[in-house]
Each structure stands twice: as structure tokens, then as C-alpha cells.
Amino acid sequence: MTVETKVIKVGDSFAVILPKEIMAKLCIEQGDKMSLVKTAEGIMITSYDAQHSKQMELASKVMLENRKMLEKLAE
């Protein structure tokens, strides 16, 4: 599904207009939190999952702290 949308200025920030059908597919409503994730294909937008975000934050921290070991394992 491809949907055209606009970026608008809201105060000192910017916002993306999400059509109703996209809001419904994401099961989100006005005021809900969203997650934006950079992927190889672009940006993925999903409804916010606090537990998932916390797990990803922890995984990133562990990967940074153990970068050299993980590079060795990848060889």
C-alpha cells in the first residue's frame, strides 16, 4: 500500500499527516505514541510498544559494550 501524505510545521516541530485508513491499520488513535525505526528499505512506523523499546535499548547497550567480542564471533 502506498499513500501520499504531507509534512506540516507545528510550532518548532514537524508532523506527518496520517490518513484514517493508516491509523486504523496501525490500531492507533490521536495522542498514541509511535515508533519510527530506520530499516534498509526506509523508515518503518509502528505503534509504540514500551516493553519492546526497552528491550531494544538494552540490546543496543549490550552490543556497544561487547562490540569487539561480537566482531570476533562474526568472523
Phi and psi in degrees as GROMACS dihedral restraints (atoms count N, CA, C in turn):
[ dihedral_restraints ]
;  ai    aj    ak    al  type     phi  dphi    fc
    3     4     5     6     1  -119.3    20    10
    4     5     6     7     1   128.1    20    10
    6     7     8     9     1  -129.0    20    10
    7     8     9    10     1   132.1    20    10
    9    10    11    12     1   -83.5    20    10
   10    11    12    13     1   138.8    20    10
   12    13    14    15     1  -143.6    20    10
   13    14    15    16     1   177.6    20    10
   15    16    17    18     1  -123.5    20    10
   16    17    18    19     1   154.2    20    10
   18    19    20    21     1  -104.4    20    10
   19    20    21    22     1   128.4    20    10
   21    22    23    24     1  -122.0    20    10
   22    23    24    25     1   156.0    20    10
   24    25    26    27     1   -89.7    20    10
   25    26    27    28     1   131.6    20    10
   27    28    29    30     1  -128.9    20    10
   28    29    30    31     1    99.8    20    10
   30    31    32    33     1    65.4    20    10
   31    32    33    34     1  -126.6    20    10
   33    34    35    36     1   -93.8    20    10
   34    35    36    37     1     4.2    20    10
   36    37    38    39     1  -114.0    20    10
   37    38    39    40     1  -178.1    20    10
   39    40    41    42     1  -128.6    20    10
   40    41    42    43     1   154.7    20    10
   42    43    44    45     1  -136.6    20    10
   43    44    45    46     1   151.9    20    10
   45    46    47    48     1  -107.3    20    10
   46    47    48    49     1   131.6    20    10
   48    49    50    51     1   -77.9    20    10
   49    50    51    52     1   123.2    20    10
   51    52    53    54     1  -106.6    20    10
   52    53    54    55     1   122.3    20    10
   54    55    56    57     1   -63.7    20    10
   55    56    57    58     1   157.2    20    10
   57    58    59    60     1   -54.2    20    10
   58    59    60    61     1   -41.8    20    10
   60    61    62    63     1   -64.9    20    10
   61    62    63    64     1   -33.1    20    10
   63    64    65    66     1   -71.5    20    10
   64    65    66    67     1   -42.9    20    10
   66    67    68    69     1   -57.3    20    10
   67    68    69    70     1   -42.6    20    10
   69    70    71    72     1   -66.4    20    10
   70    71    72    73     1   -43.4    20    10
   72    73    74    75     1   -64.2    20    10
   73    74    75    76     1   -33.6    20    10
   75    76    77    78     1   -84.3    20    10
   76    77    78    79     1    -6.3    20    10
   78    79    80    81     1    55.9    20    10
   79    80    81    82     1    48.1    20    10
   81    82    83    84     1  -123.8    20    10
   82    83    84    85     1   158.7    20    10
   84    85    86    87     1  -131.8    20    10
   85    86    87    88     1   169.4    20    10
   87    88    89    90     1   -54.5    20    10
   88    89    90    91     1   132.0    20    10
   90    91    92    93     1    95.5    20    10
   91    92    93    94     1   -14.3    20    10
   93    94    95    96     1   -69.8    20    10
   94    95    96    97     1   152.3    20    10
   96    97    98    99     1   -84.0    20    10
   97    98    99   100     1   149.0    20    10
   99   100   101   102     1  -124.8    20    10
  100   101   102   103     1   155.9    20    10
  102   103   104   105     1  -112.0    20    10
  103   104   105   106     1   133.8    20    10
  105   106   107   108     1  -114.1    20    10
  106   107   108   109     1   122.3    20    10
  108   109   110   111     1  -123.9    20    10
  109   110   111   112     1   126.8    20    10
  111   112   113   114     1   -76.6    20    10
  112   113   114   115     1   127.8    20    10
  114   115   116   117     1  -125.3    20    10
  115   116   117   118     1   174.4    20    10
  117   118   119   120     1   -62.6    20    10
  118   119   120   121     1   -28.7    20    10
  120   121   122   123     1   -87.7    20    10
  121   122   123   124     1   -14.6    20    10
  123   124   125   126     1   146.3    20    10
  124   125   126   127     1  -138.7    20    10
  126   127   128   129     1  -110.1    20    10
  127   128   129   130     1   129.7    20    10
  129   130   131   132     1  -102.0    20    10
  130   131   132   133     1   131.2    20    10
  132   133   134   135     1  -109.0    20    10
  133   134   135   136     1   125.9    20    10
  135   136   137   138     1  -136.4    20    10
  136   137   138   139     1   163.8    20    10
  138   139   140   141     1   -68.0    20    10
  139   140   141   142     1   148.8    20    10
  141   142   143   144     1   -74.0    20    10
  142   143   144   145     1   132.4    20    10
  144   145   146   147     1  -124.1    20    10
  145   146   147   148     1   104.6    20    10
  147   148   149   150     1   -57.5    20    10
  148   149   150   151     1   -42.5    20    10
  150   151   152   153     1   -65.1    20    10
  151   152   153   154     1   -44.4    20    10
  153   154   155   156     1   -62.5    20    10
  154   155   156   157     1   -43.5    20    10
  156   157   158   159     1   -62.1    20    10
  157   158   159   160     1   -41.0    20    10
  159   160   161   162     1   -65.0    20    10
  160   161   162   163     1   -41.5    20    10
  162   163   164   165     1   -64.4    20    10
  163   164   165   166     1   -40.8    20    10
  165   166   167   168     1   -67.6    20    10
  166   167   168   169     1   -37.6    20    10
  168   169   170   171     1   -62.3    20    10
  169   170   171   172     1   -44.6    20    10
  171   172   173   174     1   -64.6    20    10
  172   173   174   175     1   -43.0    20    10
  174   175   176   177     1   -62.2    20    10
  175   176   177   178     1   -42.0    20    10
  177   178   179   180     1   -62.5    20    10
  178   179   180   181     1   -42.0    20    10
  180   181   182   183     1   -62.3    20    10
  181   182   183   184     1   -46.2    20    10
  183   184   185   186     1   -62.5    20    10
  184   185   186   187     1   -42.2    20    10
  186   187   188   189     1   -64.7    20    10
  187   188   189   190     1   -39.7    20    10
  189   190   191   192     1   -66.6    20    10
  190   191   192   193     1   -42.4    20    10
  192   193   194   195     1   -68.0    20    10
  193   194   195   196     1   -28.5    20    10
  195   196   197   198     1  -115.5    20    10
  196   197   198   199     1    28.9    20    10
  198   199   200   201     1   -54.6    20    10
  199   200   201   202     1   -48.8    20    10
  201   202   203   204     1   -64.0    20    10
  202   203   204   205     1   -42.0    20    10
  204   205   206   207     1   -64.3    20    10
  205   206   207   208     1   -43.2    20    10
  207   208   209   210     1   -66.2    20    10
  208   209   210   211     1   -35.4    20    10
  210   211   212   213     1   -63.8    20    10
  211   212   213   214     1   -40.8    20    10
  213   214   215   216     1   -64.0    20    10
  214   215   216   217     1   -42.1    20    10
  216   217   218   219     1   -64.7    20    10
  217   218   219   220     1   -31.6    20    10
  219   220   221   222     1   -75.5    20    10
  220   221   222   223     1   -17.2    20    10
